[in-house]
């Protein structure tokens, strides 16, 4: 229900709960952008292959029976799930940029049902995205962005669970600041809301009537060196409300280079 859990009751016993989940990922991504057009939209595509580390630490300590409890500390390193976006179209209408895309997550990452330190999710996922950006001035120095993403999940490997579909709404504002003729800075704010819109299915699914959701927001700063077509962006998102899932922080450092 979105309430923080720091203890659980098992019969007459009361257990303190401490949980820490960390994930560190490096995500090489190649984006192809062309002048070829489909339905008037410029065609692009991308592929990403994450790899990294996931660690899970948890402790249950009994208040009524000192010394009685459980400690779990697991960590793994490996490839994550491959993401491909074979269809990505973009249109420009004056101060508006509009895009639409289809993407697919492949279950190539390490996944063992019941393990706490999986790097992959063990399932295929279809992704449908639509986005729009509006620029407040003709120089496109200030941008308002909005994107919607709908995800359809398949059944997980080795377990009878098909997670419900998710819808995410991403909103942001960016201000671009010229620094001479070669450098361009960016400051902005972004927010994401995600809702599970259909129920989990399968004999191993628990609490099928409960649908998870999360809300997050935070700042973004970046700098671009125009002669190289290079850009470095730092983004921090703080999850301030969540239900039926962990709540934490998301930090990303993105380096892009055009060639």
Phi and psi in degrees as a GROMACS rama.xvg file:
@    title "Ramachandran Plot"
@    xaxis  label "Phi"
@    yaxis  label "Psi"
@TYPE xy
90.2229  2.79628  UNK-2
-85.7207  137.655  UNK-3
-66.232  137.272  UNK-4
-110.564  116.379  UNK-5
-119.72  0.97576  UNK-6
-158.922  155.043  UNK-7
-136.511  154.303  UNK-8
-111.026  132.122  UNK-9
-126.194  98.4958  UNK-10
61.6926  -128.067  UNK-11
-83.5292  -3.35423  UNK-12
-94.5173  141.42  UNK-13
-114.58  127.281  UNK-14
-117.148  130.649  UNK-15
-75.7053  142.399  UNK-16
-120.502  127.227  UNK-17
-128.463  127.276  UNK-18
-135.667  137.837  UNK-19
-141  120.753  UNK-20
-121.582  124.74  UNK-21
-127.457  139.845  UNK-22
-136.834  126.203  UNK-23
-120.328  118.573  UNK-24
-128.311  140.184  UNK-25
-110.231  129.986  UNK-26
-127.485  82.5238  UNK-27
-62.8541  132.549  UNK-28
-136.743  134.45  UNK-29
-114.625  126.009  UNK-30
-114.344  129.738  UNK-31
-110.158  124.004  UNK-32
-123.053  129.633  UNK-33
-123.896  172.724  UNK-34
-93.1313  -0.571597  UNK-35
-71.6012  139.612  UNK-36
-121.213  142.571  UNK-37
-125.635  123.032  UNK-38
53.8021  32.9585  UNK-39
82.5189  -3.0566  UNK-40
-100.13  138.735  UNK-41
-68.7087  134.196  UNK-42
-90.9704  138.907  UNK-43
-146.763  166.769  UNK-44
-154.864  161.11  UNK-45
-151.994  161.608  UNK-46
-142.714  137.366  UNK-47
-127.473  140.882  UNK-48
-130.714  94.004  UNK-49
-72.1316  151.351  UNK-50
-149.567  147.839  UNK-51
174.367  -156.906  UNK-52
-127.213  138.376  UNK-53
-125.162  129.974  UNK-54
-127.227  144.514  UNK-55
-132.875  124.255  UNK-56
-127.989  131.637  UNK-57
-147.138  149.928  UNK-58
-141.551  134.861  UNK-59
-117.762  119.575  UNK-60
-125.334  129.213  UNK-61
-79.3993  132.887  UNK-62
-79.6166  -30.6895  UNK-63
-89.5021  -24.3159  UNK-64
-126.223  87.6928  UNK-65
-56.2661  136.874  UNK-66
88.9444  -9.23711  UNK-67
-102.087  121.152  UNK-68
179.068  -157.639  UNK-69
-149.364  135.258  UNK-70
-122.253  134.112  UNK-71
-127.543  130.51  UNK-72
-143.991  102.924  UNK-73
-128.233  146.189  UNK-74
-151.651  143.512  UNK-75
-146.547  157.39  UNK-76
-131.397  136.425  UNK-77
172.342  -172.106  UNK-78
-73.3866  142.997  UNK-79
-93.356  -172.56  UNK-80
-75.1081  130.65  UNK-81
-69.6356  137.707  UNK-82
-119.254  129.47  UNK-83
-125.989  142.504  UNK-84
-125.791  89.0399  UNK-85
-76.615  -16.246  UNK-86
-133.536  118.597  UNK-87
-148.326  113.432  UNK-88
-118.05  143.923  UNK-89
-136.991  139.711  UNK-90
-126.131  151.339  UNK-91
-122.785  126.614  UNK-92
-129.596  90.9428  UNK-93
63.0617  -117.417  UNK-94
-87.9825  3.24597  UNK-95
-105.096  135.412  UNK-96
-113.456  130.096  UNK-97
-125.862  140.416  UNK-98
-139.179  157.308  UNK-99
-147.071  145.199  UNK-100
-154.547  157.856  UNK-101
-126.125  133.196  UNK-102
-133.235  165.676  UNK-103
-144.433  128.726  UNK-104
-95.7286  126.788  UNK-105
-101.319  135.363  UNK-106
-78.06  63.7674  UNK-107
-91.8134  -13.0831  UNK-108
-79.1178  161.255  UNK-109
-62.3573  125.783  UNK-110
-150.54  124.808  UNK-111
-128.439  122.364  UNK-112
-56.1595  130.728  UNK-113
91.2128  -12.3871  UNK-114
-81.5975  148.358  UNK-115
-92.1182  -14.0921  UNK-116
-114.136  33.1355  UNK-117
-63.8838  142.631  UNK-118
-93.3158  -33.352  UNK-119
-101.193  174.011  UNK-120
-103.138  -8.87697  UNK-121
69.2056  31.9805  UNK-122
-159.084  155.119  UNK-123
-82.4236  143.539  UNK-124
-138.893  128.683  UNK-125
-94.2138  138.217  UNK-126
-126.523  129.237  UNK-127
-120.271  127.542  UNK-128
-130.59  143.122  UNK-129
-135.789  138.317  UNK-130
-144.004  156.678  UNK-131
-143.662  142.174  UNK-132
-126.357  134.35  UNK-133
-119.954  129.258  UNK-134
-102.193  130.017  UNK-135
-75.4415  -15.1833  UNK-136
-138.816  162.94  UNK-137
-66.5708  -26.7211  UNK-138
-77.9661  -4.05741  UNK-139
58.3925  41.7653  UNK-140
-82.9798  -26.0889  UNK-141
-124.233  125.818  UNK-142
-124.43  135.457  UNK-143
-108.359  128.152  UNK-144
-124.481  148.774  UNK-145
-149.178  131.643  UNK-146
-140.181  140.506  UNK-147
-118.21  135.863  UNK-148
-130.106  128.605  UNK-149
-116.871  128.181  UNK-150
-116.46  132.194  UNK-151
-116.054  120.007  UNK-152
-101.103  145.821  UNK-153
-93.9734  178.033  UNK-154
-66.7815  141.064  UNK-155
-72.2529  153.573  UNK-156
-69.3523  139.896  UNK-157
63.3668  14.8271  UNK-158
-154.949  144.23  UNK-159
-87.3448  71.272  UNK-160
-137.678  126.837  UNK-161
-116.752  103.524  UNK-162
-61.0232  148.489  UNK-163
-67.4483  159.562  UNK-164
-70.1329  153.859  UNK-165
-123.879  146.208  UNK-166
-123.032  129.346  UNK-167
-118.864  140.529  UNK-168
-120.471  121.653  UNK-169
-114.093  126.733  UNK-170
-131.076  149.458  UNK-171
-164.452  166.373  UNK-172
-136.189  132.927  UNK-173
-127.904  139.064  UNK-174
-118.177  121.53  UNK-175
-97.3858  133.144  UNK-176
-125.454  109.596  UNK-177
-64.4563  136.779  UNK-178
-125.087  81.2705  UNK-179
80.285  -161.864  UNK-180
-92.1335  -10.8412  UNK-181
-115.644  -17.1029  UNK-182
-117.197  146.929  UNK-183
-139.147  125.022  UNK-184
-101.995  156.799  UNK-185
-137.248  133.951  UNK-186
-129.067  144.108  UNK-187
-166.833  175.022  UNK-188
-130.676  144.393  UNK-189
-139.121  156.54  UNK-190
-145.216  145.123  UNK-191
-134.295  135.676  UNK-192
-125.602  133.954  UNK-193
-131.437  133.898  UNK-194
-127.131  138.559  UNK-195
-81.1534  124.538  UNK-196
-106.778  -15.4629  UNK-197
-128.671  159.496  UNK-198
-76.9291  153.082  UNK-199
-65.9121  149.486  UNK-200
-127.896  157.705  UNK-201
116.647  154.44  UNK-202
-68.277  -23.6054  UNK-203
-91.7777  -3.12233  UNK-204
-75.8345  136.111  UNK-205
-107.807  149.644  UNK-206
47.9342  57.7744  UNK-207
-63.0834  -23.4463  UNK-208
-80.599  -9.22465  UNK-209
-91.1046  128.684  UNK-210
-115.719  130.008  UNK-211
-78.1154  158.348  UNK-212
-158.472  157.228  UNK-213
-153.327  148.265  UNK-214
-130.524  137.551  UNK-215
-148.526  156.792  UNK-216
-158.573  157.919  UNK-217
174.665  177.174  UNK-218
-89.2271  165.396  UNK-219
-145.441  134.657  UNK-220
-132.93  150.072  UNK-221
-156.49  165.344  UNK-222
-144.599  140.947  UNK-223
-126.396  139.122  UNK-224
-106.9  105.265  UNK-225
-64.0451  -39.4593  UNK-226
-60.2045  -30.7364  UNK-227
-93.8108  -10.3372  UNK-228
62.2337  36.8055  UNK-229
-110.205  144.84  UNK-230
-143.877  137.615  UNK-231
-122.956  126.445  UNK-232
-132.478  133.126  UNK-233
-114.871  130.982  UNK-234
-135.469  136.75  UNK-235
-129.687  127.435  UNK-236
-122.279  128.47  UNK-237
-106.612  123.29  UNK-238
-81.2638  113.729  UNK-239
-104.319  -6.2919  UNK-240
-157.456  132.722  UNK-241
-149.864  151.257  UNK-242
-132.33  135.608  UNK-243
59.3155  36.5254  UNK-244
-169.432  169.378  UNK-245
-71.1054  156.513  UNK-246
-125.66  132.317  UNK-247
-163.394  -143.653  UNK-248
-131.082  150.793  UNK-249
-127.475  120.224  UNK-250
-123.226  130.083  UNK-251
-133.681  143.376  UNK-252
-123.783  114.159  UNK-253
-111.73  131.499  UNK-254
-119.573  122.901  UNK-255
-122.048  139.65  UNK-256
-137.273  126.903  UNK-257
-89.4126  136.073  UNK-258
